[in-house]
């Protein structure tokens, strides 16, 4: 669906697809970044842009394409996929068979700290892409509590990379507690120029704000 039809879509639907089928190929995931960035500021109670089902876990049982298989995306690529869907507030629909899927897939899908970004960032103006430069993509979001902020750091590089990411420019304050949500580890920072190391096609998802019970020092 096109943004040109937004008013019609909001008047007649609560959710609409904005892309072709997503399969377990990195090129499918990478292609979503630009279009999802255009739709994210329009997400809300008047309707939701759907970037398609999550091709994770065991897929292909009755698929139109390919054999019965486990998702071919690397774990890093799966984390990037989920991070982009969460921070852009795309509807989450599982496209794999959960009962026969790997435990690692279920752990990603049930990471309650990461899912906070989807459930607790309600102002679409704050969920947005703020930087795309070479192989680095940055998104930010803000919690409804008015204090907590989130930042997603993506690498589109085909090899592991370290990026200088000034967390202060993506919402972190010097006195904030910083936590990476996929690894559930605390991250020291000074709000200036820490380096974020990511695997090929990987992502990190940070929460900035007050320390919470149960946080662990990484």
Secondary structure, 3 states (H helix, E strand, C coil): CCHHHHHHHHHHCCEEECCCCCCCCHHHHHHHHHHHHHHHCCCECCEEEECCCECCCEECCCCCCCCCEECCCCHHHHHHHHHHHHHHCCCCCECCCCCCCCHHHHHHHCCHHHHHHHHHCCCCCCCEEEEEECCEEEEEEECCCCCCEEEEEEECCCCCEEEEECHHHHCCCCCCEEEECCCCEECCCCCCCEEEEECCCCEEEEEEECCCCCCCEC
